[in-house]
Structures are given as structure tokens and as C-alpha cells.
Amino acid sequence: MTIDTLAAWHALVRSHDPAGLAALIAEDAVFHSPVVHRPQAGHALVRQYLQAAFTVFFNPSFRYVRELSGPRDAVLEFELELDGVHVNGVDMIRWRDDGRIVDFKVMLRPLKAVNLIHQKMAAALGAGPGT
């Protein structure tokens, strides 16, 4: 069965429930963090980073403001307010033919937001691998 990746992703974001991540992330997926030098490879690490992102990013102010998509990839621009800081960024997502995500890259601006997200993600991850 093929997953409608973008519909599944938007449903998870709307629900603020990361439970569906397990079925959406491929075993060989890679996560590119805006604050960690090395890509985080493998289903478990990608899921760990995205679960942490759910707790950090998805407050009531979070919203996607633009979406560009192709047959197996998308760029989703987002905005949110976090601790009085305006955060602007993009999620770059690539998936296989079956709809499972193989590559997830997050880019952020401005620098003040990057620094704040770095602190919040490190806390959410428990200062685990790669933080």
C-alpha cells in the first residue's frame, strides 16, 4: 500500500501526535538538523528527532505558509512564535515510491531562532546523540 506522504504528514502535524511517524519513516531515512553537523541516519534516530520536534515546534502558533511539491518531494515553509522569538523555516522532505520518508531536512532563520531551537531540541532529546 502506498502512503500519501504529504496528507499523512499534515494529519500528524494537525493532531500534534507523533504516533504515526513509525509507519511514515523508512528504515534507511536520514534527518538533517539545522544545528547538528552530521546527518542522523536510520529509522530510530529520525523518529527520535521528529518526535522531539513535535514537542518543540508544534505550539498553537505553528503554521505552514507555503508548500512546493513534486512527485516524491516537497518543501514546506513554516512560521511559529517560540518564547517571543519569531521562527521561520522550511522542511524539505523526500520519499520513496511507497510514500515512506527517506530524507528530512530542516532549515531555520534567523540566528536567534536557530540558537533557541538548538537549546529546546537538546532539552527535548535529553542531550542525546548528536545534540
DOTITI-280504 format. One record per residue: residue in one letter; x negated, y negated, z negated of N, C-alpha, C in turn. Coordinates in pm, 1 decimal. Atoms other than C-alpha are relative to their C-alpha. Last residue first. Layout:
N
code = A; n.X = X; n.Y = Y; n.Z = Z; ca.X = X; ca.Y = Y; ca.Z = Z; c.X = X; c.Y = Y; c.Z = Z
...
% end
This chain:
131
code = T; n.X = -51.0; n.Y = 131.2; n.Z = 39.7; ca.X = -2283.6; ca.Y = -1720.5; ca.Z = -2008.0; c.X = -110.4; c.Y = -95.0; c.Z = -38.1
code = G; n.X = 0.7; n.Y = 102.7; n.Z = -101.0; ca.X = -2424.4; ca.Y = -1432.4; ca.Z = -1800.6; c.X = 43.1; c.Y = -137.5; c.Z = -44.0
code = P; n.X = 92.9; n.Y = -5.2; n.Z = -112.0; ca.X = -2331.2; ca.Y = -1151.6; ca.Z = -2035.1; c.X = 17.9; c.Y = -116.8; c.Z = 95.2
code = G; n.X = 41.0; n.Y = -131.6; n.Z = -51.2; ca.X = -2137.2; ca.Y = -1251.2; ca.Z = -2347.7; c.X = -92.5; c.Y = -11.1; c.Z = 117.8
code = A; n.X = 141.8; n.Y = 15.6; n.Z = -34.6; ca.X = -2113.8; ca.Y = -1589.3; ca.Z = -2520.3; c.X = -59.7; c.Y = 132.6; c.Z = 43.9
code = G; n.X = 74.6; n.Y = -42.7; n.Z = 117.4; ca.X = -1779.3; ca.Y = -1473.9; ca.Z = -2663.0; c.X = -149.4; c.Y = -5.6; c.Z = 21.6
code = L; n.X = 71.5; n.Y = -124.2; n.Z = -31.3; ca.X = -1628.8; ca.Y = -1494.7; ca.Z = -2315.6; c.X = -76.3; c.Y = 53.2; c.Z = -121.5
code = A; n.X = -101.2; n.Y = -99.8; n.Z = -37.7; ca.X = -1372.0; ca.Y = -1751.9; ca.Z = -2427.9; c.X = -62.7; c.Y = 136.4; c.Z = 29.4
code = A; n.X = -75.2; n.Y = -37.8; n.Z = 119.8; ca.X = -1643.9; ca.Y = -1950.6; ca.Z = -2610.8; c.X = 100.1; c.Y = 110.2; c.Z = 31.8
code = A; n.X = 94.0; n.Y = -72.0; n.Z = 87.2; ca.X = -1874.2; ca.Y = -1947.1; ca.Z = -2308.5; c.X = 71.9; c.Y = 45.4; c.Z = -126.2
code = M; n.X = 12.9; n.Y = -136.8; n.Z = -52.9; ca.X = -1576.4; ca.Y = -2041.1; ca.Z = -2089.6; c.X = -95.5; c.Y = 82.2; c.Z = -85.9
code = K; n.X = -125.1; n.Y = -73.3; n.Z = 25.0; ca.X = -1494.4; ca.Y = -2342.9; ca.Z = -2307.7; c.X = -9.0; c.Y = 144.3; c.Z = 48.9
code = Q; n.X = -17.7; n.Y = -23.3; n.Z = 144.4; ca.X = -1852.7; ca.Y = -2471.0; ca.Z = -2320.0; c.X = 122.2; c.Y = 87.5; c.Z = -27.4
code = H; n.X = 108.7; n.Y = -88.8; n.Z = 42.3; ca.X = -1909.1; ca.Y = -2429.3; ca.Z = -1945.1; c.X = 14.3; c.Y = 34.5; c.Z = -148.0
code = I; n.X = -40.5; n.Y = -136.0; n.Z = -38.7; ca.X = -1567.3; ca.Y = -2580.9; ca.Z = -1874.1; c.X = -107.0; c.Y = 100.3; c.Z = -41.7
code = L; n.X = -108.1; n.Y = -41.1; n.Z = 89.2; ca.X = -1667.6; ca.Y = -2893.1; ca.Z = -2069.2; c.X = 43.5; c.Y = 143.4; c.Z = 30.1
code = N; n.X = 56.9; n.Y = -21.9; n.Z = 133.2; ca.X = -2000.9; ca.Y = -2924.8; ca.Z = -1886.7; c.X = 105.8; c.Y = 49.1; c.Z = -98.8
code = V; n.X = 84.5; n.Y = -120.3; n.Z = -7.4; ca.X = -1837.4; ca.Y = -2878.9; ca.Z = -1546.4; c.X = -55.8; c.Y = 32.6; c.Z = -138.0
code = A; n.X = -90.1; n.Y = -115.8; n.Z = -1.2; ca.X = -1567.4; ca.Y = -3133.1; ca.Z = -1635.2; c.X = -79.2; c.Y = 130.4; c.Z = 3.1
code = K; n.X = -58.2; n.Y = -6.0; n.Z = 134.8; ca.X = -1825.3; ca.Y = -3398.3; ca.Z = -1730.3; c.X = 93.6; c.Y = 121.1; c.Z = -11.9
code = L; n.X = 96.7; n.Y = -62.0; n.Z = 91.3; ca.X = -2009.3; ca.Y = -3318.3; ca.Z = -1406.6; c.X = 54.6; c.Y = 13.8; c.Z = -141.5
code = P; n.X = 132.8; n.Y = 60.7; n.Z = 5.3; ca.X = -1704.1; ca.Y = -3398.4; ca.Z = -1195.8; c.X = -87.8; c.Y = 70.5; c.Z = -103.7
code = R; n.X = 50.5; n.Y = 136.6; n.Z = 9.1; ca.X = -1620.9; ca.Y = -3153.2; ca.Z = -1039.9; c.X = 86.6; c.Y = -74.4; c.Z = -98.9
code = L; n.X = -62.1; n.Y = 101.5; n.Z = 84.9; ca.X = -1580.3; ca.Y = -2779.1; ca.Z = -1011.3; c.X = -66.3; c.Y = -136.0; c.Z = 16.2
code = M; n.X = 82.9; n.Y = 120.2; n.Z = -6.7; ca.X = -1644.9; ca.Y = -2483.4; ca.Z = -777.7; c.X = 76.3; c.Y = -110.1; c.Z = -72.5
code = V; n.X = -59.7; n.Y = 120.1; n.Z = 57.4; ca.X = -1508.4; ca.Y = -2135.7; ca.Z = -842.3; c.X = -100.9; c.Y = -113.7; c.Z = 10.2
code = K; n.X = 96.0; n.Y = 105.8; n.Z = 32.4; ca.X = -1594.2; ca.Y = -1836.2; ca.Z = -623.6; c.X = 76.0; c.Y = -121.7; c.Z = -51.7
code = F; n.X = -73.0; n.Y = 110.9; n.Z = 63.0; ca.X = -1401.9; ca.Y = -1509.1; ca.Z = -605.6; c.X = -103.7; c.Y = -102.5; c.Z = -43.0
code = D; n.X = 87.4; n.Y = 112.5; n.Z = 28.9; ca.X = -1518.0; ca.Y = -1228.1; ca.Z = -375.7; c.X = 84.8; c.Y = -115.4; c.Z = -53.7
code = V; n.X = 139.9; n.Y = -43.1; n.Z = 0.9; ca.X = -1381.9; ca.Y = -878.1; ca.Z = -323.0; c.X = -95.6; c.Y = -114.3; c.Z = -35.0
code = I; n.X = 99.6; n.Y = 108.0; n.Z = -2.1; ca.X = -1013.7; ca.Y = -933.4; ca.Z = -405.7; c.X = -141.0; c.Y = 57.1; c.Z = -9.1
code = R; n.X = 76.0; n.Y = 11.3; n.Z = 125.7; ca.X = -789.9; ca.Y = -638.4; ca.Z = -321.1; c.X = -111.8; c.Y = -103.5; c.Z = 15.1
code = G; n.X = -43.6; n.Y = 110.1; n.Z = 85.4; ca.X = -546.4; ca.Y = -703.3; ca.Z = -35.9; c.X = -76.1; c.Y = -15.2; c.Z = -129.2
code = D; n.X = -103.6; n.Y = -51.9; n.Z = 90.6; ca.X = -581.3; ca.Y = -366.2; ca.Z = 142.4; c.X = 50.5; c.Y = -106.8; c.Z = -98.1
code = D; n.X = -123.4; n.Y = -27.9; n.Z = -73.9; ca.X = -761.3; ca.Y = -537.4; ca.Z = 432.6; c.X = 111.8; c.Y = 48.9; c.Z = -90.8
code = R; n.X = 9.5; n.Y = -105.5; n.Z = -101.1; ca.X = -1021.0; ca.Y = -666.8; ca.Z = 188.7; c.X = 134.0; c.Y = 15.2; c.Z = 71.4
code = W; n.X = -51.8; n.Y = -132.0; n.Z = 32.4; ca.X = -1005.4; ca.Y = -996.6; ca.Z = 1.1; c.X = -15.5; c.Y = 94.4; c.Z = 118.0
code = R; n.X = 6.4; n.Y = -86.6; n.Z = -118.7; ca.X = -1181.4; ca.Y = -1333.9; ca.Z = -12.1; c.X = 47.4; c.Y = 138.0; c.Z = -41.1
code = I; n.X = -33.0; n.Y = -141.0; n.Z = 20.2; ca.X = -1102.0; ca.Y = -1609.4; ca.Z = -263.3; c.X = -7.6; c.Y = 73.3; c.Z = 133.8
code = M; n.X = 21.8; n.Y = -57.1; n.Z = -133.3; ca.X = -1247.3; ca.Y = -1958.8; ca.Z = -293.0; c.X = 12.6; c.Y = 151.7; c.Z = -15.2
code = D; n.X = 19.4; n.Y = -144.2; n.Z = 5.6; ca.X = -1101.5; ca.Y = -2128.1; ca.Z = -600.0; c.X = -14.5; c.Y = 46.4; c.Z = 144.3
code = V; n.X = -54.2; n.Y = -90.9; n.Z = -100.7; ca.X = -1148.6; ca.Y = -2501.4; ca.Z = -584.9; c.X = -30.3; c.Y = 143.3; c.Z = -39.2
code = G; n.X = 82.6; n.Y = -108.4; n.Z = -49.3; ca.X = -1199.1; ca.Y = -2773.9; ca.Z = -839.8; c.X = 67.1; c.Y = 79.9; c.Z = 108.5
code = N; n.X = -38.6; n.Y = -25.6; n.Z = -138.2; ca.X = -1083.5; ca.Y = -3090.1; ca.Z = -1008.3; c.X = -91.1; c.Y = 110.7; c.Z = 50.4
code = V; n.X = 78.9; n.Y = -104.8; n.Z = -65.3; ca.X = -1092.0; ca.Y = -3135.6; ca.Z = -1385.5; c.X = 57.8; c.Y = 20.1; c.Z = 139.5
code = H; n.X = -60.5; n.Y = -43.7; n.Z = -125.2; ca.X = -970.5; ca.Y = -3457.1; ca.Z = -1550.4; c.X = -95.0; c.Y = 99.0; c.Z = 67.0
code = V; n.X = 88.0; n.Y = 5.1; n.Z = -117.2; ca.X = -1104.1; ca.Y = -3472.1; ca.Z = -1906.2; c.X = 76.4; c.Y = 50.7; c.Z = 121.2
code = G; n.X = 10.6; n.Y = 136.5; n.Z = -48.9; ca.X = -876.3; ca.Y = -3558.9; ca.Z = -2199.5; c.X = -89.0; c.Y = -17.3; c.Z = 121.9
code = D; n.X = 61.7; n.Y = 83.1; n.Z = 104.2; ca.X = -937.3; ca.Y = -3224.9; ca.Z = -2371.0; c.X = -24.0; c.Y = -142.9; c.Z = 47.7
code = L; n.X = 47.8; n.Y = -84.7; n.Z = 108.6; ca.X = -850.9; ca.Y = -3048.2; ca.Z = -2045.3; c.X = -75.2; c.Y = -86.9; c.Z = -100.1
code = E; n.X = 52.3; n.Y = 88.0; n.Z = 104.1; ca.X = -642.5; ca.Y = -3209.4; ca.Z = -1770.6; c.X = -38.8; c.Y = 91.0; c.Z = -116.2
code = L; n.X = -55.0; n.Y = -12.9; n.Z = 133.4; ca.X = -586.9; ca.Y = -2999.1; ca.Z = -1462.0; c.X = -64.1; c.Y = -103.0; c.Z = -90.6
code = E; n.X = 26.0; n.Y = 108.0; n.Z = 94.0; ca.X = -641.3; ca.Y = -3000.1; ca.Z = -1089.7; c.X = 60.2; c.Y = 38.6; c.Z = -133.6
code = F; n.X = -79.7; n.Y = 15.9; n.Z = 121.1; ca.X = -663.9; ca.Y = -2727.6; ca.Z = -828.6; c.X = -41.0; c.Y = -123.3; c.Z = -77.9
code = E; n.X = 46.2; n.Y = 113.4; n.Z = 80.3; ca.X = -777.3; ca.Y = -2671.5; ca.Z = -470.6; c.X = 93.1; c.Y = -17.4; c.Z = -119.3
code = L; n.X = -108.9; n.Y = 59.7; n.Z = 77.3; ca.X = -711.3; ca.Y = -2322.2; ca.Z = -335.9; c.X = -57.2; c.Y = -112.1; c.Z = -85.6
code = V; n.X = 58.5; n.Y = 101.4; n.Z = 86.4; ca.X = -939.0; ca.Y = -2193.2; ca.Z = -60.7; c.X = 116.7; c.Y = -72.2; c.Z = -65.1
code = A; n.X = -72.5; n.Y = 123.5; n.Z = 30.6; ca.X = -821.5; ca.Y = -1872.1; ca.Z = 100.1; c.X = -86.2; c.Y = -91.2; c.Z = -85.6
code = D; n.X = 67.1; n.Y = 91.1; n.Z = 91.3; ca.X = -949.2; ca.Y = -1553.4; ca.Z = 259.8; c.X = 84.5; c.Y = -124.7; c.Z = -19.9
code = R; n.X = 56.8; n.Y = -69.8; n.Z = 115.1; ca.X = -838.8; ca.Y = -1240.6; ca.Z = 441.1; c.X = -78.1; c.Y = -91.8; c.Z = -93.3
code = P; n.X = -47.6; n.Y = -137.1; n.Z = 14.7; ca.X = -605.3; ca.Y = -1352.5; ca.Z = 723.3; c.X = -52.5; c.Y = 72.3; c.Z = -125.2
code = G; n.X = 15.7; n.Y = -77.6; n.Z = -122.6; ca.X = -670.5; ca.Y = -1721.7; ca.Z = 671.4; c.X = 47.3; c.Y = 141.4; c.Z = -26.3
code = S; n.X = 14.3; n.Y = -145.2; n.Z = 1.6; ca.X = -576.1; ca.Y = -1970.4; ca.Z = 403.1; c.X = -11.1; c.Y = 57.0; c.Z = 140.1
code = L; n.X = 40.8; n.Y = -32.7; n.Z = -136.2; ca.X = -605.7; ca.Y = -2334.6; ca.Z = 309.5; c.X = -21.7; c.Y = 150.1; c.Z = 2.7
code = E; n.X = 33.2; n.Y = -139.4; n.Z = -30.0; ca.X = -417.0; ca.Y = -2436.8; ca.Z = -4.2; c.X = -32.3; c.Y = 12.7; c.Z = 148.6
code = R; n.X = 21.7; n.Y = -24.3; n.Z = -142.1; ca.X = -386.6; ca.Y = -2777.6; ca.Z = -165.6; c.X = -39.8; c.Y = 145.4; c.Z = 18.9
code = V; n.X = -42.0; n.Y = 116.9; n.Z = -76.3; ca.X = -268.0; ca.Y = -2920.8; ca.Z = -498.2; c.X = -20.7; c.Y = 16.2; c.Z = 150.3
code = Y; n.X = 68.0; n.Y = -3.2; n.Z = -129.0; ca.X = -277.4; ca.Y = -2612.6; ca.Z = -720.1; c.X = 55.2; c.Y = -114.5; c.Z = 83.0
code = R; n.X = -79.2; n.Y = -14.3; n.Z = -121.9; ca.X = -159.2; ca.Y = -2707.3; ca.Z = -1065.7; c.X = -92.2; c.Y = 10.4; c.Z = 120.8
code = F; n.X = 64.1; n.Y = -65.8; n.Z = -114.6; ca.X = -281.2; ca.Y = -2690.7; ca.Z = -1423.9; c.X = 95.7; c.Y = 4.3; c.Z = 118.2
code = S; n.X = 38.2; n.Y = 98.8; n.Z = -101.8; ca.X = -123.5; ca.Y = -2949.3; ca.Z = -1658.7; c.X = -59.9; c.Y = 63.7; c.Z = 125.6
code = P; n.X = -113.7; n.Y = 55.8; n.Z = -74.1; ca.X = 70.5; ca.Y = -2690.6; ca.Z = -1864.2; c.X = -36.9; c.Y = -100.4; c.Z = 109.6
code = N; n.X = -84.6; n.Y = 73.3; n.Z = 93.0; ca.X = -252.3; ca.Y = -2503.7; ca.Z = -1955.4; c.X = 113.5; c.Y = -63.6; c.Z = 81.2
code = F; n.X = -143.8; n.Y = 1.6; n.Z = -26.7; ca.X = -404.9; ca.Y = -2240.9; ca.Z = -1730.2; c.X = 81.8; c.Y = -58.1; c.Z = -114.5
code = F; n.X = -53.3; n.Y = 87.5; n.Z = -104.5; ca.X = -772.4; ca.Y = -2329.0; ca.Z = -1726.4; c.X = 151.9; c.Y = -16.2; c.Z = -2.4
code = V; n.X = 60.4; n.Y = 132.9; n.Z = -4.4; ca.X = -932.8; ca.Y = -2193.3; ca.Z = -2044.5; c.X = 75.4; c.Y = -94.2; c.Z = 93.9
code = T; n.X = -15.8; n.Y = 66.7; n.Z = 130.0; ca.X = -720.8; ca.Y = -1889.2; ca.Z = -2134.7; c.X = -51.2; c.Y = -143.7; c.Z = 3.5
code = F; n.X = -142.5; n.Y = 14.9; n.Z = 29.1; ca.X = -674.3; ca.Y = -1775.5; ca.Z = -1772.4; c.X = 19.2; c.Y = -75.5; c.Z = -131.7
code = A; n.X = -47.4; n.Y = 118.4; n.Z = -71.6; ca.X = -1043.2; ca.Y = -1845.6; ca.Z = -1706.6; c.X = 148.8; c.Y = -23.1; c.Z = -24.9
code = A; n.X = 43.8; n.Y = 115.8; n.Z = 78.1; ca.X = -1135.1; ca.Y = -1592.3; ca.Z = -1975.5; c.X = 49.7; c.Y = -129.0; c.Z = 65.1
code = Q; n.X = -83.8; n.Y = 0.8; n.Z = 120.7; ca.X = -926.2; ca.Y = -1329.7; ca.Z = -1794.6; c.X = -36.6; c.Y = -119.3; c.Z = -88.5
code = L; n.X = -130.9; n.Y = 53.7; n.Z = -36.7; ca.X = -1097.7; ca.Y = -1427.9; ca.Z = -1468.5; c.X = 95.4; c.Y = -1.1; c.Z = -119.1
code = Y; n.X = 10.9; n.Y = 143.4; n.Z = -27.9; ca.X = -1444.0; ca.Y = -1383.4; ca.Z = -1620.7; c.X = 135.8; c.Y = -60.5; c.Z = 34.2
code = Q; n.X = 32.6; n.Y = 69.1; n.Z = 125.5; ca.X = -1360.8; ca.Y = -1044.2; ca.Z = -1775.5; c.X = -5.3; c.Y = -151.4; c.Z = 21.3
code = R; n.X = -123.0; n.Y = 4.2; n.Z = 79.9; ca.X = -1191.7; ca.Y = -923.2; ca.Z = -1454.2; c.X = -22.8; c.Y = -75.7; c.Z = -131.3
code = V; n.X = -87.9; n.Y = 95.0; n.Z = -68.3; ca.X = -1498.3; ca.Y = -1013.0; ca.Z = -1251.1; c.X = 129.3; c.Y = -15.9; c.Z = -79.7
code = L; n.X = 48.6; n.Y = 136.6; n.Z = 24.2; ca.X = -1719.6; ca.Y = -839.5; ca.Z = -1506.0; c.X = 89.4; c.Y = -104.1; c.Z = 65.6
code = A; n.X = -10.9; n.Y = 34.5; n.Z = 142.3; ca.X = -1513.4; ca.Y = -516.8; ca.Z = -1512.1; c.X = -44.1; c.Y = -144.0; c.Z = -27.4
code = H; n.X = -138.2; n.Y = 19.9; n.Z = 44.3; ca.X = -1461.8; ca.Y = -494.8; ca.Z = -1135.1; c.X = 9.1; c.Y = -50.0; c.Z = -143.5
code = G; n.X = -70.8; n.Y = -115.9; n.Z = 52.4; ca.X = -1826.6; ca.Y = -531.4; ca.Z = -1045.0; c.X = 135.1; c.Y = -36.5; c.Z = -57.9
code = A; n.X = -46.2; n.Y = -104.5; n.Z = -91.9; ca.X = -2069.7; ca.Y = -813.6; ca.Z = -982.1; c.X = 67.8; c.Y = 114.2; c.Z = -74.0
code = Q; n.X = -40.1; n.Y = -107.5; n.Z = 90.3; ca.X = -2123.0; ca.Y = -1143.2; ca.Z = -1166.2; c.X = 68.0; c.Y = 107.6; c.Z = 84.3
code = P; n.X = -136.2; n.Y = -51.4; n.Z = -18.1; ca.X = -2309.1; ca.Y = -1378.9; ca.Z = -932.5; c.X = 25.0; c.Y = 117.4; c.Z = -94.7
code = R; n.X = -16.0; n.Y = -124.8; n.Z = -73.8; ca.X = -2625.8; ca.Y = -1516.0; ca.Z = -1087.9; c.X = 146.8; c.Y = 36.7; c.Z = 18.4
code = H; n.X = 85.8; n.Y = -7.1; n.Z = -118.1; ca.X = -2676.7; ca.Y = -1880.5; ca.Z = -1184.4; c.X = 26.1; c.Y = 123.8; c.Z = 85.3
code = V; n.X = 87.9; n.Y = -115.3; n.Z = 19.8; ca.X = -2380.9; ca.Y = -1915.3; ca.Z = -1420.1; c.X = -78.2; c.Y = 21.3; c.Z = 129.0
code = V; n.X = 100.0; n.Y = 28.2; n.Z = 103.5; ca.X = -2216.1; ca.Y = -2260.1; ca.Z = -1439.0; c.X = -95.2; c.Y = 116.2; c.Z = -27.5
code = P; n.X = 66.6; n.Y = 128.2; n.Z = -23.0; ca.X = -1992.8; ca.Y = -2283.6; ca.Z = -1130.1; c.X = -112.4; c.Y = -28.2; c.Z = -99.8
code = S; n.X = -35.7; n.Y = 102.2; n.Z = 98.1; ca.X = -1922.3; ca.Y = -1911.5; ca.Z = -1156.0; c.X = -68.2; c.Y = -131.8; c.Z = 34.3
code = H; n.X = 100.4; n.Y = 106.5; n.Z = -2.3; ca.X = -1940.4; ca.Y = -1678.3; ca.Z = -857.7; c.X = 49.9; c.Y = -112.3; c.Z = -89.5
code = F; n.X = -48.1; n.Y = 129.4; n.Z = 47.8; ca.X = -1745.6; ca.Y = -1354.9; ca.Z = -916.2; c.X = -116.3; c.Y = -98.1; c.Z = -1.3
code = V; n.X = 104.6; n.Y = 88.7; n.Z = 50.6; ca.X = -1817.8; ca.Y = -1041.3; ca.Z = -711.8; c.X = 64.1; c.Y = -132.5; c.Z = -38.9
code = A; n.X = -21.5; n.Y = 144.5; n.Z = -2.8; ca.X = -1582.6; ca.Y = -750.7; ca.Z = -641.6; c.X = -117.4; c.Y = -75.6; c.Z = -61.5
code = D; n.X = 127.0; n.Y = 62.5; n.Z = -38.0; ca.X = -1709.4; ca.Y = -396.1; ca.Z = -581.2; c.X = 9.5; c.Y = -152.0; c.Z = 6.0
code = E; n.X = 109.4; n.Y = -54.1; n.Z = 83.9; ca.X = -1427.6; ca.Y = -221.3; ca.Z = -771.5; c.X = -132.5; c.Y = -70.0; c.Z = 27.5
code = A; n.X = 68.0; n.Y = -117.6; n.Z = -54.4; ca.X = -1169.8; ca.Y = -445.8; ca.Z = -602.5; c.X = -113.4; c.Y = 44.0; c.Z = -92.6
code = I; n.X = 144.9; n.Y = 13.2; n.Z = -17.8; ca.X = -962.9; ca.Y = -686.1; ca.Z = -812.8; c.X = -60.2; c.Y = 131.0; c.Z = 48.7
code = L; n.X = 31.5; n.Y = 95.0; n.Z = -106.1; ca.X = -584.1; ca.Y = -705.0; ca.Z = -771.9; c.X = -148.6; c.Y = -8.1; c.Z = 33.7
code = A; n.X = -41.7; n.Y = -53.7; n.Z = -129.1; ca.X = -478.3; ca.Y = -396.3; ca.Z = -968.2; c.X = -43.1; c.Y = -88.6; c.Z = 116.0
code = A; n.X = 61.9; n.Y = -132.1; n.Z = -21.6; ca.X = -678.6; ca.Y = -491.1; ca.Z = -1277.1; c.X = 33.5; c.Y = 55.6; c.Z = 137.8
code = L; n.X = 132.6; n.Y = 11.8; n.Z = -61.4; ca.X = -577.2; ca.Y = -857.7; ca.Z = -1249.0; c.X = -60.6; c.Y = 135.6; c.Z = 34.1
code = G; n.X = 2.8; n.Y = -50.3; n.Z = -137.5; ca.X = -209.9; ca.Y = -782.1; ca.Z = -1311.1; c.X = -135.0; c.Y = -7.2; c.Z = 67.7
code = A; n.X = -16.7; n.Y = -145.9; n.Z = -2.7; ca.X = -241.7; ca.Y = -817.6; ca.Z = -1689.4; c.X = -10.8; c.Y = 57.7; c.Z = 140.8
code = P; n.X = 103.8; n.Y = -64.6; n.Z = -79.4; ca.X = -382.9; ca.Y = -1172.3; ca.Z = -1657.9; c.X = 15.5; c.Y = 151.3; c.Z = 14.4
code = D; n.X = 21.4; n.Y = -134.8; n.Z = 52.6; ca.X = -56.9; ca.Y = -1334.3; ca.Z = -1770.8; c.X = -101.5; c.Y = 72.9; c.Z = 86.4
code = H; n.X = 112.0; n.Y = 15.4; n.Z = 94.8; ca.X = -29.9; ca.Y = -1711.3; ca.Z = -1724.2; c.X = -34.1; c.Y = 133.9; c.Z = -64.3
code = S; n.X = -36.9; n.Y = -70.4; n.Z = 123.4; ca.X = 304.6; ca.Y = -1629.4; ca.Z = -1555.0; c.X = -103.0; c.Y = -20.1; c.Z = -111.0
code = R; n.X = -126.9; n.Y = 53.6; n.Z = 52.8; ca.X = 257.8; ca.Y = -1892.1; ca.Z = -1283.6; c.X = 37.0; c.Y = 62.6; c.Z = -134.3
code = V; n.X = 26.0; n.Y = 135.5; n.Z = 49.4; ca.X = -109.0; ca.Y = -1794.6; ca.Z = -1238.1; c.X = 127.5; c.Y = -59.5; c.Z = -61.2
code = L; n.X = 78.0; n.Y = -10.9; n.Z = 123.7; ca.X = -25.9; ca.Y = -1425.4; ca.Z = -1211.5; c.X = -23.9; c.Y = -137.5; c.Z = -61.9
code = A; n.X = -90.9; n.Y = -54.5; n.Z = 102.6; ca.X = 250.5; ca.Y = -1495.8; ca.Z = -956.8; c.X = -72.5; c.Y = 13.9; c.Z = -133.8
code = H; n.X = -86.2; n.Y = 109.4; n.Z = 46.5; ca.X = 12.5; ca.Y = -1719.9; ca.Z = -757.6; c.X = 98.0; c.Y = 48.0; c.Z = -107.0
code = W; n.X = 80.1; n.Y = 94.1; n.Z = 78.1; ca.X = -243.8; ca.Y = -1437.3; ca.Z = -740.6; c.X = 87.5; c.Y = -112.3; c.Z = -55.6
code = A; n.X = 30.8; n.Y = -63.7; n.Z = 127.8; ca.X = 14.7; ca.Y = -1177.9; ca.Z = -629.7; c.X = -79.2; c.Y = -95.3; c.Z = -89.9
code = A; n.X = -125.4; n.Y = -5.3; n.Z = 76.7; ca.X = 151.5; ca.Y = -1408.3; ca.Z = -358.7; c.X = -25.2; c.Y = 60.0; c.Z = -137.9
code = L; n.X = -33.3; n.Y = 135.2; n.Z = 46.7; ca.X = -203.5; ca.Y = -1486.2; ca.Z = -244.8; c.X = 129.1; c.Y = -2.0; c.Z = -80.8
code = T; n.X = 95.2; n.Y = 53.9; n.Z = 96.4; ca.X = -307.2; ca.Y = -1121.5; ca.Z = -232.8; c.X = 40.8; c.Y = -136.6; c.Z = -53.9
code = D; n.X = -5.3; n.Y = 137.7; n.Z = -48.6; ca.X = -4.7; ca.Y = -970.6; ca.Z = -61.4; c.X = -80.1; c.Y = -81.1; c.Z = -102.0
code = I; n.X = -39.6; n.Y = 105.1; n.Z = 93.5; ca.X = -121.0; ca.Y = -620.8; ca.Z = -159.8; c.X = 7.7; c.Y = -132.3; c.Z = 75.1
code = T; n.X = 75.2; n.Y = 123.9; n.Z = -10.3; ca.X = -132.5; ca.Y = -343.3; ca.Z = 97.7; c.X = 59.2; c.Y = -105.1; c.Z = -93.2
code = M; n.X = -83.0; n.Y = 117.6; n.Z = 0.0; ca.X = 0.0; ca.Y = 0.0; ca.Z = 0.0; c.X = -88.5; c.Y = -125.4; c.Z = 0.0
% end
